[in-house]
Amino acid sequence: MPLAPMAEPAAVAVAPPAPMAEPAPVVAAVAPKPVNIIMSAPLGITVSELEALGCRRISVGSALSRVTWGAFMKAAKEIAEQGRFDSFAGGAPHAELNALFLDDMKKRS
C-alpha cells in the first residue's frame, strides 16, 4: 500500500490494515510523525513488532466487537442446531468479570 508524503499540518499518520509482508515501509513513509495503526484483522504482526517499527498507537476498530459477536453466533448456532452448550466453556468466569468492572468503577470514582 503506497503512501504519499504527509502534509506538514498532520500531527499523526494513520495506516489502515493491509496484508503486507513488511510494514516497515509504511511506517518509514510517514516518519518522523507518530504512526497509528488500525489492526482489525490478524495480519501476523505483534504489538512489540509494531512498536519496534515506530508505531505509537494501535486501534482495533470493530475487531473486538466482531470477535464477541462471532462467539455469540457460534454458541447460538450450536444450541439451535445441536442442542449443546459446549461453546459456553470459553466464557469469562463471573468472578473475573466482576473484578474487572469493580476495578474500573474504583478507578472512575
C-alpha atoms as one frame of an Amber mdcrd trajectory, in Angstrom:
protein
   0.000   0.000   0.000   1.957   3.056  -1.156   1.565   6.208   0.890   2.056
   9.717  -0.365   4.303  12.004   1.690   2.417  13.603   4.569   1.304  17.196
   4.513   3.009  19.288   7.172  -0.074  20.103   9.325  -0.805  16.462  10.154
   0.008  15.509  13.745  -0.073  11.750  13.176  -0.404   9.272  10.364  -2.981
   6.515  10.405  -2.180   3.358   8.484  -5.227   1.210   7.725  -4.827  -2.555
   7.816  -3.271  -4.081   4.769  -1.969  -7.575   4.266   1.703  -6.857   3.901
   4.792  -8.923   4.440   6.783  -5.939   5.641   5.016  -2.985   7.303   8.276
  -1.076   7.839   7.932   0.893   4.559   4.509   2.145   5.640   5.871   3.391
   8.958   9.003   4.816   7.320   6.891   6.696   4.778   5.396   8.871   7.489
   8.354   9.152   9.865   9.098  11.082  11.997   5.389  11.609  12.676   3.826
   9.282  15.269   2.108   6.408  13.492  -1.302   4.997  14.417  -2.003   1.542
  13.010  -5.514   0.160  12.602  -5.420  -3.581  13.315  -8.820  -5.079  12.605
  -7.628  -8.445  11.303  -4.929 -10.958  12.230  -2.091  -9.794   9.990   0.687
 -11.806  11.588   2.406  -8.977  13.440   2.611  -8.366  17.175   2.327  -5.244
  19.314   6.061  -5.470  20.048   6.903  -5.648  16.355   4.700  -2.650  15.555
   6.277  -0.702  18.401   9.758  -1.535  17.130   8.771  -0.117  13.737   7.755
   3.198  15.310   4.035   2.691  15.819   2.814   4.685  18.816  -0.868   3.747
  18.892  -2.828   0.726  17.769  -6.550   0.979  17.113  -8.608  -2.203  16.822
 -11.732  -0.616  15.368 -14.657  -3.001  15.468 -12.473  -6.123  15.795 -13.216
  -6.840  19.469 -16.956  -6.499  18.950 -16.772  -8.747  15.891 -14.918 -11.374
  17.943 -17.642 -11.118  20.598 -20.421 -11.416  18.020 -18.620 -14.355  16.416
 -18.544 -16.220  19.736 -22.199 -15.329  20.374 -23.267 -16.569  16.942 -21.268
 -19.782  17.293 -22.869 -20.566  20.670 -26.391 -19.702  19.475 -25.947 -21.850
  16.370 -24.646 -24.743  18.469 -27.706 -24.570  20.742 -30.148 -24.254  17.849
 -28.632 -26.936  15.645 -27.120 -29.432  18.091 -28.888 -28.711  21.357 -25.466
 -28.421  23.019 -23.864 -25.794  25.244 -20.182 -26.649  24.712 -19.371 -23.134
  23.490 -20.107 -21.801  26.963 -16.793 -23.302  28.103 -14.937 -20.345  26.568
 -16.876 -17.769  28.571 -15.191 -15.485  31.078 -15.776 -16.540  34.702 -18.237
 -14.390  36.689 -15.605 -13.615  39.326 -13.187 -12.336  36.682 -15.839 -10.122
  35.086 -16.965  -8.784  38.466 -13.364  -7.968  39.398 -12.812  -6.212  36.079
 -15.870  -3.992  36.431 -15.266  -3.321  40.123 -11.678  -2.269  39.436 -12.851
   0.013  36.630 -15.520   1.546  38.863 -12.913   2.264  41.585 -10.661   3.983
  39.029 -13.529   6.221  37.958 -14.522   7.214  41.490
